[in-house]
Amino acid sequence: MKLPLFPVPSLAALLAIACLPSCGGDGASGATLSPANKLFIAELCASCHGFERQGSWMGPPLANLGQHWERHNLAEFIRDPSKYTGKDERIRKLSKQFRTQMAPNKRLSEADRLILADWLLGDSPPDGPGTK
C-alpha cells in the first residue's frame, strides 16, 4: 500500500524550517545556505531526501542527477512528478522502491524550480546544515 502523496515532515525538517530566518550564516557553524538550499528545506524535500541529499527510507538519494536529467525536465518533474512515472522506467522503479510518492509542487514559481534544479544538478556538495 502506498502512503499519501504528501510526506510527513521529519522532526529534523521542521527544526530546520524553524531556523531558516537565522540560517543566513552564523559564527557557530559557519554554514551559509544558498537560496536553493533554503527552498530544498522549506519545501520539505530534505524530509525525504535528507539534508545532504543522501536519501532515506522515504526518498532516493539526489546524487549524480545530471546523468538522468536536464535542467528544464527536472524543474518540470519537481512541479508534477506523476507526469514522469508513466514515461520513465527509472522513475517507475523508484516509485515502487520507496513507500511515499513525491508530491507535486505547483506553488513554486518556474524561476524557483529552475534554481532548485540547477542546485540539484550542480557538481558542488550541498551547502546545508553542517557544511562550511
Secondary structure, 3 states (H helix, E strand, C coil): CCCCCCCCCCHHHHHHHHHHHHCCCCCCCCCCCCHHHHHHHHCCHHHHHCCCCCCCCCCCCCCCHHHCCCHHHHHHHHHCCHHHHCCCHHHHHHHHHCCCCCCCCCCCCHHHHHHHHHHHHCCCCCCCCCCC
